């Protein structure tokens, strides 16, 4: 089933008789881009499962949130809508906007790799009609690309990752009054990260990681997910793919050697996993970077 069916913001606009989807693309890695136009509409979002970044490309001066009618949109204004938020919108006149939908797992992996914090410690700060010229420029670059052309699709994915990193560095804060229960101790979490990074080329099993943490496999898997925001196998695959991306970009190693260096059993297994996550084969990814 397409990821789009699970994205409430996307589905709400799809069900509107006034909104028109100009284009969308599942970029892999839990990121989806969409380009919309809308006019004379009213939309509500109730606890969506995904985070949404929005940028107004044209119009929007008649758009406002019902709880803040005096604040209006405009071209290059951005909105940050965290998963779980609630908002109601009124659109007067014409508007054209771009969305980037971010899965909770991709957000969690970004928090771990970029901020070295437990995802549950952090919250994405909700913002309406934010001025952020860098991010607005990225949105305009993203919408200028052909998402159906393989090379430009990869550039789109790279831009989307840059946008997520920008949000993590600028729109994320610690949850107030949070008392963490369960999960792994911070020192053990750090040790696990270092252990996994040092053994990405090896066939790491759940039992091996559980033994490292001195826990049963059942309790380790539960506590790992609480601390990392993703199950162990998803985290391990994400780290292997991240290493593969770096090697494809920064080295001339043959694909078979990269596969082995990243813990994949064969070049075909590596290619299948890479394509499922990023929407392109390793060879296409390297070729697009080279061009």
Backbone bond lengths (Angstrom), bond angles and torsions (degrees), N, CA, C in turn:
res aa  C-N    CA-C-N  psi(-1)  N-CA   C-N-CA  omega(-1)  CA-C   N-CA-C  phi
1 X - - - 1.458 - - 1.522 110.22 -
2 X 1.321 116.61 137.33 1.447 121.28 -179.76 1.526 110.23 -61.62
3 X 1.353 115.02 144.05 1.452 119.85 176.49 1.524 111.51 -61.39
4 X 1.331 117.03 -26.43 1.467 120.96 -176.26 1.521 112.13 -60.85
5 X 1.325 116.99 -29.97 1.459 120.14 -179.63 1.517 111.99 -65.36
6 X 1.344 117.55 -18.59 1.457 121.81 -177.51 1.531 112.78 -97.74
7 X 1.318 117.84 -1.60 1.462 121.21 -174.26 1.519 109.21 -101.12
8 X 1.334 116.23 106.74 1.458 120.53 -172.32 1.520 112.61 -64.77
9 X 1.331 117.72 -38.13 1.466 120.15 179.75 1.523 109.76 -61.81
10 X 1.324 116.57 -44.60 1.463 120.97 178.18 1.527 110.65 -63.02
11 X 1.331 116.95 -45.31 1.463 120.52 -178.20 1.525 112.02 -65.86
12 X 1.341 116.49 -37.34 1.461 119.54 178.89 1.525 111.06 -61.81
13 X 1.326 116.83 -44.77 1.468 119.74 178.11 1.529 111.19 -68.54
14 X 1.332 116.78 -37.20 1.472 119.81 178.93 1.518 111.70 -61.58
15 X 1.333 117.29 -31.11 1.458 121.57 -178.07 1.527 112.99 -85.48
16 X 1.315 117.23 -3.38 1.465 120.47 -179.93 1.526 110.46 -82.76
17 X 1.340 118.74 135.32 1.473 120.37 176.32 1.524 112.50 -73.36
18 X 1.328 116.95 -9.80 1.467 120.34 -176.14 1.530 112.89 -102.77
19 X 1.317 117.57 -23.95 1.465 121.08 -177.70 1.521 110.29 -85.95
20 X 1.317 115.73 145.81 1.475 120.88 178.29 1.525 108.85 -130.15
21 X 1.323 115.68 125.89 1.450 121.46 176.01 1.525 108.38 -82.19
22 X 1.334 116.54 114.40 1.461 120.54 179.14 1.519 111.04 -80.63
23 X 1.322 115.53 -37.93 1.471 118.79 -179.39 1.523 109.03 -169.16
24 X 1.319 116.50 153.13 1.464 120.61 172.62 1.516 108.56 -151.18
25 X 1.323 115.30 158.88 1.459 119.99 -179.82 1.513 109.32 -153.31
26 X 1.341 116.12 130.42 1.454 121.21 171.32 1.528 106.87 -83.85
27 X 1.331 115.71 111.56 1.457 121.69 -171.77 1.523 112.96 -87.07
28 X 1.328 117.22 -2.28 1.451 120.51 -174.31 1.518 110.00 80.79
29 X 1.326 115.97 170.89 1.461 120.98 176.73 1.529 112.20 61.50
30 X 1.337 117.97 25.92 1.458 120.49 177.81 1.517 114.28 74.25
31 X 1.340 117.73 21.24 1.462 122.61 -179.04 1.526 109.84 -121.72
32 X 1.325 116.23 134.66 1.468 121.89 179.61 1.518 108.36 -136.14
33 X 1.329 117.09 133.63 1.459 122.36 177.38 1.523 109.57 -108.79
34 X 1.326 116.06 144.90 1.464 121.09 177.89 1.519 109.39 -145.27
35 X 1.321 115.49 145.19 1.464 122.70 178.60 1.527 107.84 -120.98
36 X 1.347 116.41 123.90 1.456 122.27 -173.40 1.529 111.41 -124.60
37 X 1.326 115.19 153.43 1.460 121.58 162.54 1.529 106.79 -127.36
38 X 1.330 116.43 149.86 1.463 120.10 -176.38 1.527 108.83 -154.48
39 X 1.329 116.41 160.58 1.460 120.58 177.41 1.525 109.57 -158.88
40 X 1.327 115.84 143.60 1.467 123.35 173.95 1.530 111.53 43.04
41 X 1.304 115.87 66.60 1.454 120.87 -172.14 1.527 109.67 -138.40
42 X 1.335 115.15 168.43 1.467 122.43 172.37 1.522 106.82 -141.17
43 X 1.332 116.42 129.41 1.454 121.65 -176.87 1.523 109.70 -133.40
44 X 1.342 115.23 147.90 1.460 121.26 175.42 1.528 109.19 -129.53
45 X 1.329 115.12 142.52 1.455 121.55 176.65 1.519 108.37 -122.91
46 X 1.320 115.79 123.71 1.464 121.28 -175.38 1.522 110.52 -120.55
47 X 1.330 116.04 97.18 1.460 120.74 174.59 1.508 114.88 61.30
48 X 1.335 119.77 50.59 1.467 119.82 178.84 1.526 111.42 -62.20
49 X 1.316 115.62 153.81 1.466 120.34 -177.96 1.521 112.05 -82.31
50 X 1.322 117.85 -22.28 1.455 122.44 -178.09 1.530 110.76 -104.81
51 X 1.325 115.31 156.33 1.462 121.43 167.65 1.531 108.01 -80.76
52 X 1.339 116.45 146.89 1.464 121.40 179.31 1.517 110.05 -130.10
53 X 1.338 115.99 127.36 1.455 122.10 169.29 1.522 107.04 -105.41
54 X 1.325 116.00 134.67 1.454 120.65 -175.56 1.522 109.92 -130.74
55 X 1.330 117.20 140.19 1.458 121.80 176.32 1.523 109.20 -134.07
56 X 1.332 116.51 128.48 1.452 121.38 177.23 1.530 108.52 -80.06
57 X 1.306 116.00 123.58 1.461 121.53 -179.56 1.512 112.14 -95.18
58 X 1.326 116.99 -32.38 1.469 122.02 178.57 1.526 108.36 -155.11
59 X 1.326 115.89 145.87 1.459 120.46 179.69 1.512 111.57 70.47
60 X 1.341 115.55 -157.15 1.452 120.62 177.99 1.513 114.32 98.75
61 X 1.344 117.74 -5.14 1.471 119.23 -177.25 1.526 112.16 -70.60
62 X 1.324 116.71 -11.70 1.462 120.04 175.05 1.516 112.78 -107.34
63 X 1.328 116.96 12.08 1.460 121.95 -178.30 1.525 110.19 -98.51
64 X 1.329 116.10 135.15 1.466 120.23 178.94 1.518 109.63 -153.44
65 X 1.345 114.94 163.04 1.453 121.27 172.48 1.514 108.64 -88.45
66 X 1.322 115.95 142.52 1.468 119.66 -176.95 1.525 112.25 -60.07
67 X 1.340 116.91 -30.79 1.456 119.64 -178.78 1.527 112.76 -84.03
68 X 1.354 116.90 -1.81 1.463 120.99 178.96 1.520 109.72 -150.08
69 X 1.354 117.37 67.47 1.472 120.84 -171.95 1.526 114.71 -68.02
70 X 1.323 117.86 -17.67 1.465 119.06 -178.23 1.528 112.81 -80.88
71 X 1.329 117.68 -15.67 1.465 121.85 -179.51 1.526 108.99 -97.34
72 X 1.343 116.26 121.96 1.465 121.11 -174.12 1.524 111.16 -118.01
73 X 1.309 114.70 157.31 1.445 121.08 178.83 1.517 112.39 -81.26
74 X 1.326 115.58 -179.85 1.460 123.37 178.97 1.518 107.79 -172.84
75 X 1.332 118.67 163.47 1.465 119.75 176.35 1.525 112.02 -55.85
76 X 1.333 115.39 138.80 1.466 125.62 -179.38 1.526 113.80 74.44
77 X 1.320 118.42 4.95 1.461 120.26 171.87 1.524 108.44 -77.40
78 X 1.330 115.45 142.97 1.461 120.75 -179.03 1.519 111.09 -117.27
79 X 1.324 115.40 151.44 1.462 122.23 173.76 1.527 108.19 -127.02
80 X 1.306 115.75 138.28 1.460 122.86 176.10 1.515 107.36 -115.68
81 X 1.329 116.37 113.15 1.462 122.00 -175.21 1.531 108.69 -116.53
82 X 1.329 117.54 100.90 1.472 119.89 -177.71 1.524 111.94 -68.45
83 X 1.305 115.96 157.13 1.461 120.55 170.58 1.523 108.53 -57.10
84 X 1.325 116.06 140.02 1.454 120.82 177.21 1.514 115.17 87.01
85 X 1.334 118.40 -5.90 1.463 119.84 -178.78 1.531 110.53 -75.91
86 X 1.328 116.70 168.77 1.462 122.42 173.72 1.525 108.47 -129.02
87 X 1.323 116.05 133.45 1.467 119.56 178.16 1.517 109.96 -154.67
88 X 1.346 115.14 150.85 1.466 122.64 177.70 1.527 107.75 -129.23
89 X 1.330 116.31 132.70 1.459 121.81 -170.48 1.528 111.35 -125.23
90 X 1.316 115.62 145.53 1.460 122.83 173.32 1.524 107.46 -120.25
91 X 1.326 116.59 127.91 1.460 122.25 -179.77 1.515 108.40 -115.11
92 X 1.315 117.06 107.69 1.463 122.94 173.55 1.520 108.25 -102.29
93 X 1.322 117.49 132.50 1.450 120.37 -177.55 1.514 111.77 81.29
94 X 1.323 115.61 -165.10 1.465 122.28 -176.17 1.526 110.35 -94.75
95 X 1.330 114.96 148.85 1.456 120.54 176.50 1.528 109.19 -149.24
96 X 1.313 115.01 143.91 1.464 121.21 173.18 1.519 106.72 -128.90
97 X 1.308 116.31 130.15 1.462 118.97 -174.15 1.518 111.16 -147.45
98 X 1.339 114.16 156.29 1.461 121.94 177.21 1.517 109.13 -113.94
99 X 1.308 116.09 142.75 1.464 122.64 176.95 1.515 110.11 -119.85
100 X 1.320 115.65 144.96 1.460 122.24 166.22 1.512 107.31 -123.70
101 X 1.335 117.09 117.40 1.461 122.67 179.77 1.527 108.66 -97.37
102 X 1.322 116.04 132.86 1.467 122.60 -174.77 1.518 108.64 -123.54
103 X 1.317 116.99 123.80 1.458 120.18 -179.55 1.529 110.05 -72.40
104 X 1.341 117.81 152.99 1.466 120.53 176.85 1.524 112.54 -58.13
105 X 1.327 117.76 -35.07 1.467 120.00 179.71 1.519 111.26 -67.44
106 X 1.332 117.74 -41.47 1.465 119.92 178.08 1.524 110.36 -64.90
107 X 1.343 117.08 -39.26 1.465 120.89 176.25 1.529 110.27 -61.89
108 X 1.328 116.53 -42.98 1.465 120.84 -179.61 1.525 111.11 -63.24
109 X 1.324 116.85 -44.62 1.460 119.97 179.62 1.525 111.25 -64.33
110 X 1.332 116.84 -36.57 1.455 120.70 176.94 1.521 111.78 -65.76
111 X 1.333 115.88 -40.44 1.469 120.09 179.04 1.518 110.70 -62.81
112 X 1.335 116.54 -39.72 1.455 120.42 -179.77 1.524 112.33 -69.39
113 X 1.343 116.71 -46.02 1.459 120.11 -173.77 1.519 112.50 -78.32
114 X 1.336 117.74 -35.45 1.456 120.50 -175.12 1.524 112.77 -93.71
115 X 1.325 116.48 -38.21 1.464 120.61 -175.17 1.521 113.61 -106.52
116 X 1.340 116.88 -13.61 1.462 121.82 -178.15 1.532 110.91 54.11
117 X 1.332 115.35 44.18 1.464 120.87 177.60 1.524 108.88 -128.48
118 X 1.324 114.91 153.11 1.465 118.53 172.94 1.526 108.77 -64.87
119 X 1.328 118.30 131.25 1.463 120.17 -179.12 1.529 113.48 -56.42
120 X 1.322 117.81 -34.27 1.455 119.52 -177.71 1.531 112.31 -71.42
121 X 1.339 117.74 -12.79 1.462 121.15 175.23 1.520 111.94 -77.93
122 X 1.335 116.00 -17.46 1.457 121.15 -168.20 1.512 112.15 -111.01
123 X 1.322 115.40 154.51 1.454 120.43 172.87 1.530 109.35 -137.06
124 X 1.317 115.60 141.62 1.450 121.96 174.75 1.524 107.54 -80.14
125 X 1.320 116.68 122.96 1.460 120.46 -176.61 1.523 110.60 -77.10
126 X 1.309 116.19 125.99 1.460 121.77 178.86 1.531 109.58 -70.18
127 X 1.325 116.58 132.77 1.463 121.56 179.45 1.519 109.78 -139.63
128 X 1.321 115.59 142.20 1.458 121.50 179.01 1.524 109.73 -123.71
129 X 1.326 116.64 128.12 1.467 123.66 178.12 1.526 111.33 57.67
130 X 1.310 113.67 51.38 1.456 122.45 -179.57 1.526 109.88 -80.11
131 X 1.336 116.55 141.23 1.465 121.68 172.21 1.523 108.45 -95.34
132 X 1.322 116.01 117.90 1.469 121.46 179.70 1.528 107.06 -151.09
133 X 1.341 117.08 86.19 1.471 120.09 -174.08 1.525 114.16 -56.43
134 X 1.334 117.85 -37.45 1.468 120.13 179.59 1.518 111.62 -62.01
135 X 1.328 115.23 -45.64 1.461 119.02 -177.77 1.527 110.97 -71.02
136 X 1.327 116.22 -37.93 1.465 119.28 177.41 1.529 110.60 -62.31
137 X 1.329 117.46 -39.16 1.462 121.13 177.84 1.528 110.45 -63.08
138 X 1.346 116.73 -40.25 1.463 119.41 178.54 1.533 110.64 -64.05
139 X 1.326 116.63 -40.88 1.461 119.25 178.08 1.525 110.67 -60.83
140 X 1.319 117.30 -41.87 1.463 119.95 -179.00 1.529 110.96 -68.93
141 X 1.331 116.50 -36.69 1.470 119.13 173.86 1.519 110.49 -62.82
142 X 1.322 116.33 -43.81 1.460 121.43 -178.74 1.528 111.11 -60.02
143 X 1.330 116.84 -44.33 1.467 119.40 -176.68 1.523 112.30 -76.86
144 X 1.334 117.83 -11.82 1.464 120.18 177.33 1.524 112.09 -84.24
145 X 1.344 117.02 -12.37 1.457 121.24 -177.65 1.521 111.30 -86.89
146 X 1.321 115.72 155.74 1.459 122.34 175.34 1.527 108.46 -89.54
147 X 1.324 117.31 104.27 1.461 121.34 -174.00 1.519 112.67 -70.94
148 X 1.329 117.47 -12.44 1.460 120.68 -179.64 1.530 112.41 -92.15
149 X 1.330 117.39 -13.79 1.457 121.14 179.52 1.520 108.05 -89.32
150 X 1.350 118.79 125.38 1.468 120.84 -170.35 1.521 115.05 -52.30
151 X 1.329 117.81 -46.12 1.453 119.88 -178.80 1.517 112.53 -64.19
152 X 1.323 116.59 -45.17 1.465 120.21 -179.39 1.523 110.66 -72.22
153 X 1.321 116.81 -28.04 1.467 119.93 175.73 1.527 110.34 -61.92
154 X 1.315 117.10 -39.19 1.454 120.58 178.35 1.527 111.12 -68.83
155 X 1.318 117.50 -36.73 1.464 120.38 174.84 1.527 109.98 -64.34
156 X 1.323 116.33 -38.27 1.459 120.61 176.34 1.516 110.43 -60.68
157 X 1.326 116.68 -44.90 1.461 121.04 178.90 1.527 110.90 -61.87
158 X 1.338 117.20 -42.45 1.468 120.62 178.89 1.521 111.22 -62.33
159 X 1.337 116.70 -41.90 1.461 120.39 177.09 1.525 111.17 -62.60
160 X 1.326 116.24 -41.17 1.465 120.20 179.48 1.525 110.81 -61.56
161 X 1.336 117.34 -39.75 1.459 120.71 177.03 1.534 110.82 -65.55
162 X 1.331 117.53 -38.72 1.459 120.69 176.33 1.526 110.54 -62.01
163 X 1.322 116.56 -40.35 1.468 120.79 179.96 1.524 111.05 -65.49
164 X 1.329 116.47 -40.21 1.452 119.90 177.19 1.526 110.63 -64.50
165 X 1.324 117.47 -44.08 1.462 120.37 179.04 1.523 110.77 -61.09
166 X 1.323 116.77 -40.59 1.467 121.09 178.78 1.523 110.56 -61.41
167 X 1.319 116.64 -42.80 1.465 121.04 179.22 1.528 110.46 -64.64
168 X 1.332 116.82 -43.57 1.463 119.89 -179.75 1.523 111.33 -60.92
169 X 1.318 116.89 -36.81 1.459 120.62 -177.86 1.528 113.12 -81.11
170 X 1.348 117.19 -22.13 1.462 119.07 -171.80 1.529 115.37 -121.40
171 X 1.327 117.66 -19.13 1.460 119.55 -174.22 1.524 112.76 -123.04
172 X 1.316 117.23 16.92 1.461 120.71 -177.63 1.518 109.21 -118.42
173 X 1.325 116.40 138.12 1.452 121.75 176.76 1.514 110.60 -138.33
174 X 1.317 115.78 170.29 1.460 120.68 177.42 1.523 110.09 -73.32
175 X 1.316 116.72 142.36 1.455 120.81 175.82 1.530 109.35 -67.55
176 X 1.310 116.13 133.60 1.465 120.28 -178.59 1.527 110.48 -78.24
177 X 1.328 115.63 137.72 1.457 121.21 175.93 1.509 114.84 65.34
178 X 1.332 115.99 20.99 1.463 118.91 -177.19 1.523 110.47 -78.24
179 X 1.332 115.74 132.44 1.463 121.78 173.86 1.513 106.99 -120.51
180 X 1.306 114.80 104.94 1.458 119.76 -176.40 1.519 110.96 -73.71
181 X 1.316 115.45 133.63 1.459 121.96 175.27 1.520 108.00 -124.96
182 X 1.323 114.94 140.91 1.452 118.59 -179.85 1.518 111.07 75.17
183 X 1.300 116.33 -170.86 1.446 120.37 -178.75 1.522 111.56 79.92
184 X 1.321 114.51 -178.33 1.454 121.91 -177.00 1.523 110.60 -92.23
185 X 1.308 116.83 147.82 1.455 120.86 175.58 1.524 109.15 -61.66
186 X 1.341 118.22 144.19 1.469 120.86 -177.34 1.533 113.61 -52.64
187 X 1.328 116.84 -40.99 1.467 118.97 -179.22 1.523 110.97 -65.11
188 X 1.335 117.52 -41.50 1.457 120.91 179.04 1.525 110.48 -66.98
189 X 1.318 116.18 -38.85 1.472 119.33 177.74 1.528 110.11 -59.18
190 X 1.317 116.91 -44.85 1.465 121.48 179.43 1.535 110.84 -63.93
191 X 1.338 115.81 -41.11 1.464 119.80 179.41 1.532 111.08 -64.86
192 X 1.334 116.50 -38.51 1.460 120.40 178.04 1.525 111.28 -64.75
193 X 1.325 116.90 -42.05 1.461 120.67 178.16 1.524 110.01 -59.05
194 X 1.332 116.27 -46.97 1.464 120.34 -179.32 1.535 111.00 -65.08
195 X 1.338 116.59 -39.76 1.457 120.25 -179.83 1.526 110.82 -64.20
196 X 1.321 116.32 -45.38 1.469 120.03 -179.48 1.520 110.51 -63.47
197 X 1.328 117.48 -43.99 1.467 120.41 179.93 1.527 111.11 -61.49
198 X 1.319 117.00 -35.65 1.468 120.68 -178.30 1.523 112.73 -77.37
199 X 1.337 117.34 -13.92 1.472 120.31 -175.43 1.534 112.70 -125.50
200 X 1.330 117.37 25.30 1.458 119.29 -178.84 1.519 112.68 -62.31
201 X 1.316 117.38 -27.01 1.473 119.90 179.21 1.523 112.49 -78.83
202 X 1.316 117.04 -9.99 1.466 121.63 -175.43 1.531 111.29 -98.54
203 X 1.329 117.72 156.85 1.473 121.33 177.54 1.537 111.00 -77.95
204 X 1.316 117.18 82.93 1.464 121.81 -177.17 1.529 109.72 -77.14
205 X 1.317 116.93 130.64 1.465 121.60 179.07 1.520 110.11 -107.31
206 X 1.336 115.92 162.33 1.463 120.72 175.43 1.523 109.78 -60.51
207 X 1.339 117.33 -39.86 1.457 120.73 -179.97 1.518 112.05 -62.51
208 X 1.336 116.31 -37.56 1.464 120.22 179.05 1.529 110.65 -64.50
209 X 1.335 116.87 -44.42 1.466 120.32 -179.99 1.527 110.74 -68.03
210 X 1.331 116.54 -39.02 1.461 119.75 178.73 1.526 110.63 -64.05
211 X 1.341 116.75 -40.33 1.463 120.19 177.97 1.525 110.83 -64.72
212 X 1.322 116.48 -39.50 1.469 120.73 177.67 1.529 110.50 -58.64
213 X 1.349 115.57 -37.01 1.457 120.19 -179.42 1.529 112.67 -89.76
214 X 1.335 117.19 -1.06 1.467 122.64 -178.66 1.530 111.51 58.32
215 X 1.340 115.92 46.35 1.456 122.47 179.76 1.526 109.01 -134.13
216 X 1.321 116.36 159.26 1.463 119.67 171.65 1.530 108.15 -68.61
217 X 1.321 116.36 157.77 1.462 120.00 -179.76 1.529 110.99 -58.93
218 X 1.338 117.17 -41.19 1.462 120.79 -178.46 1.527 110.89 -61.94
219 X 1.342 116.90 -51.55 1.457 120.19 -177.17 1.528 111.17 -68.79
220 X 1.322 116.62 -35.50 1.460 118.68 178.75 1.526 110.59 -63.41
221 X 1.334 116.93 -47.86 1.470 120.07 -178.86 1.525 111.03 -59.07
222 X 1.324 117.50 -41.93 1.471 120.91 179.71 1.523 111.33 -66.27
223 X 1.326 116.70 -45.78 1.465 120.39 -177.52 1.532 111.42 -71.18
224 X 1.325 116.57 -33.90 1.466 120.49 176.89 1.528 109.52 -61.27
225 X 1.333 116.45 -46.77 1.463 119.13 -178.74 1.528 111.34 -64.39
226 X 1.312 117.74 -36.86 1.454 120.05 178.03 1.520 111.01 -61.96
227 X 1.325 117.12 -39.56 1.456 121.13 -176.66 1.529 113.69 -84.36
228 X 1.336 117.03 -34.45 1.457 120.56 -173.29 1.531 112.90 -101.53
229 X 1.313 117.61 -14.46 1.459 119.78 -179.89 1.509 114.36 80.93
230 X 1.320 117.83 -4.81 1.466 123.51 179.07 1.523 108.01 -142.72
231 X 1.335 119.07 155.93 1.464 120.28 176.02 1.523 110.57 -70.45
232 X 1.336 117.28 160.29 1.473 120.46 -175.46 1.523 113.99 -54.28
233 X 1.335 118.17 -43.34 1.466 119.03 -175.60 1.521 111.85 -66.69
234 X 1.347 116.76 -32.71 1.464 119.59 178.79 1.526 110.80 -71.27
235 X 1.324 115.85 -39.18 1.455 119.48 178.08 1.530 110.59 -64.29
236 X 1.326 116.19 -44.93 1.462 121.09 -179.09 1.530 110.39 -61.74
237 X 1.322 117.76 -44.31 1.462 120.59 179.10 1.524 110.37 -63.29
238 X 1.324 117.53 -42.34 1.469 120.78 179.98 1.521 111.50 -61.09
239 X 1.346 116.98 -41.04 1.463 119.79 179.49 1.530 111.10 -69.11
240 X 1.327 117.56 -37.12 1.464 119.81 177.58 1.527 110.89 -65.61
241 X 1.318 116.73 -41.15 1.463 119.89 179.19 1.525 110.93 -68.28
242 X 1.329 117.34 -35.81 1.464 120.04 177.64 1.522 110.61 -64.04
243 X 1.348 116.75 -42.17 1.466 119.63 176.64 1.523 110.10 -63.81
244 X 1.319 117.40 -41.31 1.466 120.58 179.82 1.524 110.71 -61.20
245 X 1.328 117.28 -41.53 1.460 120.07 178.32 1.525 111.12 -60.89
246 X 1.329 116.93 -42.14 1.468 119.64 179.42 1.523 110.62 -64.24
247 X 1.331 117.78 -42.91 1.457 120.80 -179.03 1.528 111.56 -67.60
248 X 1.321 117.59 -37.63 1.461 120.55 176.94 1.523 111.21 -64.78
249 X 1.314 115.59 -33.73 1.468 120.41 -178.38 1.519 112.20 -81.11
250 X 1.336 116.95 -41.37 1.462 120.58 -167.25 1.530 114.84 -107.46
251 X 1.335 118.34 -1.18 1.462 119.90 -178.84 1.522 110.35 -135.03
252 X 1.312 114.40 165.99 1.468 120.73 176.60 1.523 111.12 -106.60
253 X 1.329 117.41 18.14 1.466 121.12 -179.04 1.534 110.93 -59.16
254 X 1.334 117.80 141.07 1.470 119.67 173.52 1.534 110.94 -60.08
255 X 1.327 116.10 155.05 1.466 120.77 -176.83 1.524 111.65 -59.97
256 X 1.337 117.46 -36.44 1.458 120.26 179.63 1.519 111.86 -63.40
257 X 1.332 117.48 -39.10 1.457 120.97 178.90 1.534 111.04 -70.16
258 X 1.318 116.01 -37.08 1.472 119.19 176.84 1.523 109.53 -64.51
259 X 1.324 116.70 -41.25 1.466 120.20 178.69 1.528 110.77 -56.83
260 X 1.322 116.84 -47.92 1.464 120.84 -179.20 1.528 111.34 -67.34
261 X 1.318 117.26 -38.69 1.469 121.08 -179.17 1.523 111.85 -66.39
262 X 1.332 116.36 -20.54 1.463 120.84 -178.42 1.525 112.64 -107.26
263 X 1.335 117.27 9.76 1.450 120.51 172.36 1.506 115.75 85.42
264 X 1.335 118.41 16.07 1.467 120.71 177.41 1.527 109.06 -92.93
265 X 1.320 116.03 141.68 1.460 120.98 -172.46 1.517 112.92 -67.18
266 X 1.337 116.66 -28.58 1.459 120.47 -178.00 1.520 108.98 -155.78
267 X 1.343 115.18 167.21 1.463 119.83 177.69 1.530 110.85 -63.82
268 X 1.331 117.34 -36.14 1.467 119.78 -179.60 1.529 111.15 -69.12
269 X 1.337 116.60 -40.86 1.468 119.85 176.55 1.526 110.33 -62.09
270 X 1.327 116.29 -43.57 1.462 121.60 176.69 1.526 110.87 -58.76
271 X 1.322 116.68 -47.24 1.465 121.00 -177.89 1.528 111.41 -62.52
272 X 1.338 116.30 -42.84 1.458 120.08 -179.33 1.527 111.41 -64.34
273 X 1.331 116.89 -44.34 1.465 120.99 179.75 1.523 111.09 -66.24
274 X 1.323 116.69 -42.22 1.457 121.43 -179.11 1.533 110.39 -63.54
275 X 1.325 115.45 -44.53 1.464 119.39 -178.17 1.531 110.87 -66.55
276 X 1.328 117.96 -39.42 1.459 121.16 -179.93 1.524 111.03 -63.40
277 X 1.341 116.75 -35.97 1.464 120.38 -177.26 1.518 112.77 -84.19
278 X 1.328 117.52 -37.69 1.463 120.42 -169.97 1.528 114.08 -116.31
279 X 1.316 117.16 -2.96 1.462 119.04 175.09 1.513 114.80 77.99
280 X 1.336 118.11 12.08 1.467 121.38 178.99 1.521 108.64 -153.60
281 X 1.320 116.72 154.82 1.457 119.92 176.11 1.531 109.18 -74.19
282 X 1.329 118.14 159.51 1.467 119.47 175.87 1.529 112.64 -55.98
283 X 1.341 116.92 -38.72 1.467 119.76 179.13 1.508 111.74 -63.96
284 X 1.335 117.25 -43.39 1.469 120.06 178.35 1.524 111.51 -65.18
285 X 1.345 115.02 -37.52 1.456 119.92 179.37 1.532 110.28 -62.73
286 X 1.311 116.89 -46.54 1.471 121.14 179.24 1.530 110.26 -64.29
287 X 1.316 117.45 -42.14 1.467 120.66 -179.55 1.526 111.23 -63.14
288 X 1.336 116.18 -39.87 1.470 119.66 -179.69 1.521 110.58 -66.87
289 X 1.327 117.36 -38.14 1.459 120.41 177.92 1.525 110.03 -66.11
290 X 1.339 115.92 -37.79 1.458 119.57 -179.02 1.504 113.22 -69.01
291 X 1.334 116.87 -28.50 1.457 120.38 -179.46 1.502 112.94 -83.24
